[in-house]
Amino acid sequence: MYMKFKDKDNDNVYLSYKDKEDIADGNHVLIIPKYKNQLLFTNHKLRGVEFPGGKKEDGETSEVAVARELFEETGAKIAHCEYIAQYEVQRTNGLSFTKDVFMVNVSEISDQDDYLETNGPLFYKNIAEIPESKKSYLLKDDAILHCLERVISLGFYK
């Protein structure tokens, strides 16, 4: 079963919830991390505040990509990682993609000299705390908001 949405470009997005038995086989990852009872975000240099994530590199599993992207963008290390959803964006113009979504408990965060395409980690209790002018369009995306709702419904974050 899946939910269907339209994204900001009016492309079709298909979201399905996953559990431990499902195999993460997308070509991108999205991470919804928690650290010390706060949500961990990254400050993307172009888009603004958003959850960490990105493309899988050749030969990577989604789980390895999650660890790499989370560390590169925030300096965070994983204590626990769980696959919770997958969504596909069917582009009218451009390449379609499939994104695996994980909820992550972070064990520690270390300062980095370079966070690559981001300005490093940010912490908020919820998305509503983030000033609208600083939010990435991704934090307004229905699929991502439903994934955060799933994280809350699973008891991972309150």
C-alpha positions in Angstrom: 0.0 0.0 0.0 1.2 3.5 -0.8 0.2 7.1 -0.5 0.4 9.4 -3.5 1.3 13.1 -3.4 2.3 15.9 -5.7 5.6 17.6 -5.0 6.5 21.3 -5.5 7.2 20.6 -9.2 3.8 18.8 -9.6 5.6 15.5 -10.0 4.0 12.3 -8.6 5.4 11.0 -5.3 4.6 7.5 -4.0 5.3 6.8 -0.3 5.1 3.4 1.4 6.0 2.6 5.0 8.5 -0.1 5.7 9.6 -2.3 8.6 12.6 -4.4 9.6 11.8 -7.2 7.1 11.9 -4.9 4.1 15.0 -4.3 2.1 16.2 -0.7 1.5 16.9 -0.6 -2.2 16.5 3.1 -3.2 19.2 5.2 -4.8 19.0 8.1 -2.2 18.6 8.2 1.5 16.8 10.5 4.0 17.7 10.5 7.6 15.5 11.6 10.5 17.9 11.7 13.4 17.4 12.3 17.1 20.1 13.4 19.5 19.5 14.1 23.2 15.7 14.5 22.8 16.0 16.9 19.9 15.7 16.4 16.1 19.0 16.8 14.3 19.0 18.8 11.1 21.6 20.1 8.8 21.9 23.6 7.3 22.2 23.1 3.6 24.2 26.0 2.0 21.6 26.5 -0.7 18.3 25.2 0.5 18.4 25.9 4.2 17.5 23.8 7.2 16.6 20.2 6.3 17.1 16.6 7.4 20.4 15.0 6.3 20.6 12.7 3.3 21.8 12.3 -0.2 22.7 9.9 -3.0 24.1 6.5 -2.5 27.6 6.0 -3.9 28.5 3.1 -6.2 28.5 -0.1 -4.2 27.0 1.3 -1.1 24.0 -0.1 0.8 21.5 2.4 2.0 22.6 1.7 5.6 26.2 2.6 4.7 25.0 5.7 2.8 23.0 6.8 5.9 26.1 6.6 8.1 28.3 8.4 5.6 25.8 11.2 4.8 24.9 11.7 8.5 28.6 12.1 9.4 29.5 14.2 6.4 26.7 16.7 7.0 26.5 16.8 10.8 29.5 15.0 12.3 27.1 12.5 13.9 27.6 8.8 14.6 24.8 6.3 14.7 23.8 4.4 17.8 20.7 2.8 16.2 19.3 3.0 12.7 15.9 1.7 11.5 14.4 1.6 8.0 10.9 3.2 8.1 9.7 4.2 4.6 10.5 4.6 0.9 9.3 7.1 -1.6 9.6 7.4 -5.3 9.5 10.7 -7.2 8.5 10.2 -10.8 9.9 13.3 -12.6 8.2 14.6 -15.6 11.4 16.5 -16.5 14.6 15.0 -15.2 15.6 11.7 -13.5 13.2 9.9 -11.3 14.6 8.6 -8.0 13.7 6.4 -5.0 14.6 7.5 -1.5 15.0 5.2 1.5 14.0 6.8 4.8 15.6 5.9 8.1 15.1 7.0 11.7 18.4 7.2 13.6 19.4 7.6 17.2 22.7 9.5 17.3 25.4 8.4 19.8 27.7 11.4 19.5 28.5 14.4 17.3 32.0 15.7 16.6 33.0 19.1 15.1 34.2 18.9 11.5 36.4 21.3 9.6 34.2 20.9 6.6 30.6 19.7 6.4 30.7 19.6 2.5 27.5 21.0 1.1 26.1 22.0 4.5 27.0 24.4 7.3 26.8 21.6 9.9 24.3 20.4 12.5 21.3 22.3 14.0 18.9 21.1 16.7 15.2 21.7 17.1 12.4 20.1 19.1 10.1 20.1 16.0 9.8 21.6 12.5 7.5 24.4 13.8 10.5 25.9 15.8 12.4 26.5 12.5 11.9 30.0 11.1 10.0 29.8 7.8 12.7 31.9 6.1 15.3 29.3 7.0 13.4 26.1 6.1 14.3 24.1 3.1 11.4 23.4 0.8 12.0 19.8 1.7 10.6 20.4 5.2 7.3 21.4 3.5 7.2 18.2 1.4 4.2 15.9 2.2 6.2 12.7 1.9 8.9 13.9 4.3 6.2 15.3 6.7 4.4 11.9 6.7 7.8 10.2 7.4 8.2 12.4 10.4 4.7 11.5 11.5 5.6 7.8 11.2 8.7 8.4 13.4 6.5 9.9 16.0 3.8 7.2 15.7 6.5 4.5 16.2 7.4 6.2 19.5 10.9 7.1 18.3 10.3 10.8 19.0 7.7 12.7 20.9 
